Amino acid sequence: MIFYSTKTASLKASLEEAIFNSLPPDNGLYMPEHIPAISEEFLADIENRTFKEIAIEITHTLFEGEITRSEIETIIDNAYDFEAPVVKITPDDYVLELFHGPSMAFKDFGARFMAAIMSYFLLRSKKEIKILVATSGDTGGAVAQGFYKIPGISVTILYPSGKVSDIQEKQLTTLGYNVTALEVSGTFDDCQRLVKEAFLDPELNEKFNLASANSINIARLIPQSFYFFAAYAQLKKLGKPIVFSVPSGNFGNLSAGLLAYRMGLPVEHFVAATNLNNAVPRYLETGSYDPAPSIETISNAMDVGSPSNFVRLKRFFNDDWKLVTEKISGFYFNDEQTQKAMREVYGNANYVMCPHTAVAYRGLQEYRKKNQNNFTGVFLSTAHPAKFIDLVEETLGKSIEIPERLKSLLSIEKKSVKMNADFTEFKTLLMS
């Protein structure tokens, strides 16, 4: 599979190069030169396939000729011991639960696959790499868990101080070993900027083999397409068109859905649902893209003012705004609207949502108001509500149970290195 840079189409990379370099040298993003279609025979029988079988088929379709099917089966088997079930909320609306992995967030799907495929390549090349990742919440925990004690890989995670939940922070600051957490005095956008600058710094690249585990890395994007196919497999029997509502921050999740669509997944429409960090919904409405400094909200993992994957979102439609808006609608909500949705779904369906899931639910309802109702709506639940326990309990006025894997973290002391949002300071920490 060949990838090209979104900034310079003549800059090409192999699968292995795209995974380990993360960014092209021109600071663009890697996109597949050709997106192969999933076979019609497989789609016709997809309702009878397991999640792992779906993941293997998609990976084989994309990587055929570079990794054998038996090697792909091993990679998928090493990555996944959890599922992505859909749960009925109303006769027409379903929630796709993506929090059944080790960190209890959707980022596990990408991080576990990435760790498995990097390990596969590293065993062949005998190289060592340093992973740099910025997190607004869930990415850090998923990457920490996914790469913990993987031979040949060290991980440095940057997160904005005071802007992630207590449990999210514990997930990325309590492992140690090959995982280091840097607590940045700033926003997620600052963390993301520092990571991007590091990849463009000649001295750092001379000393380290740097790679990113953010959704800018194509190896994070590809496995997130698996659960769009898996949701379709579970709902195909209903016989209705499917609309996906995706809670969006850096827009990797929605880009993965678009990859699935371009591979042939039957999708009626996508909803890009955001909090007040609404650069993309405004673009979808006006055609003008004006990123701004991020705004702090209760759906903190989506507090991204300048989404990295926006360029990929457009590229799936050849940068044609009209084509983009034919397939994607955008809506954004404030904290009050988000909490109202959490209370509404709990009151009507006895289902507890995290704030990010609530934003996706609201997006789906807004789309339903403006369009015909003869479709099955799927909104993505990106994290277990217990990861935001104080907010959820305050919003619903009730106690919720904390899963044991999260509860055990609360008594462990965090270990992080505090730093300013300054690249020189960041570089010095890495070099030392």
Stockholm file with secondary structure:
# STOCKHOLM 1.0

chainA/1-432         MIFYSTKTASLKASLEEAIFNSLPPDNGLYMPEHIPAISEEFLADIENRTFKEIAIEITHTLFEGEITRSEIETIIDNAYDFEAPVVKITPDDYVLELFHGPSMAFKDFGARFMAAIMSYFLLRSKKEIKILVATSGDTGGAVAQGFYKIPGISVTILYPSGKVSDIQEKQLTTLGYNVTALEVSGTFDDCQRLVKEAFLDPELNEKFNLASANSINIARLIPQSFYFFAAYAQLKKLGKPIVFSVPSGNFGNLSAGLLAYRMGLPVEHFVAATNLNNAVPRYLETGSYDPAPSIETISNAMDVGSPSNFVRLKRFFNDDWKLVTEKISGFYFNDEQTQKAMREVYGNANYVMCPHTAVAYRGLQEYRKKNQNNFTGVFLSTAHPAKFIDLVEETLGKSIEIPERLKSLLSIEKKSVKMNADFTEFKTLLMS
#=GR chainA/1-432 SS CCEEESSCTTCEECHHHHHHHCSCTTSCCEEESCCCCCCHHHHHTGGGCCHHHHHHHHHHHHHTTTSCHHHHHHHHHHHCSCCCCEEESSSSEEEEECCCSTTSBTHHHHHHHHHHHHHHHHHHHCCCEEEEEECSSHHHHHHHHHHTTCTTEEEEEEEETTSSCHHHHHHHHSCCTTEEEEEEESCHHHHHHHHHHHHTCHHHHHHCCEEECSTTSHHHHHHHTHHHHHHHHHHGGGCSCEEEEEECSSSHHHHHHHHHHHTTCCCSEEEEEESSCCHHHHHHHHSCCCCCCCCCCSSGGGCCSSCTTHHHHHHTTTTCHHHHHHHEEEEECCHHHHHHHHHHHHHHHCCCCCHHHHHHHHHHHHHHHHSCSCSEEEEEECBCGGGGHHHHHHHHTSCCCCCHHHHTTTTSCCCCEEEESCHHHHHHHHHC
#=GC SS_cons         CCEEESSCTTCEECHHHHHHHCSCTTSCCEEESCCCCCCHHHHHTGGGCCHHHHHHHHHHHHHTTTSCHHHHHHHHHHHCSCCCCEEESSSSEEEEECCCSTTSBTHHHHHHHHHHHHHHHHHHHCCCEEEEEECSSHHHHHHHHHHTTCTTEEEEEEEETTSSCHHHHHHHHSCCTTEEEEEEESCHHHHHHHHHHHHTCHHHHHHCCEEECSTTSHHHHHHHTHHHHHHHHHHGGGCSCEEEEEECSSSHHHHHHHHHHHTTCCCSEEEEEESSCCHHHHHHHHSCCCCCCCCCCSSGGGCCSSCTTHHHHHHTTTTCHHHHHHHEEEEECCHHHHHHHHHHHHHHHCCCCCHHHHHHHHHHHHHHHHSCSCSEEEEEECBCGGGGHHHHHHHHTSCCCCCHHHHTTTTSCCCCEEEESCHHHHHHHHHC
//
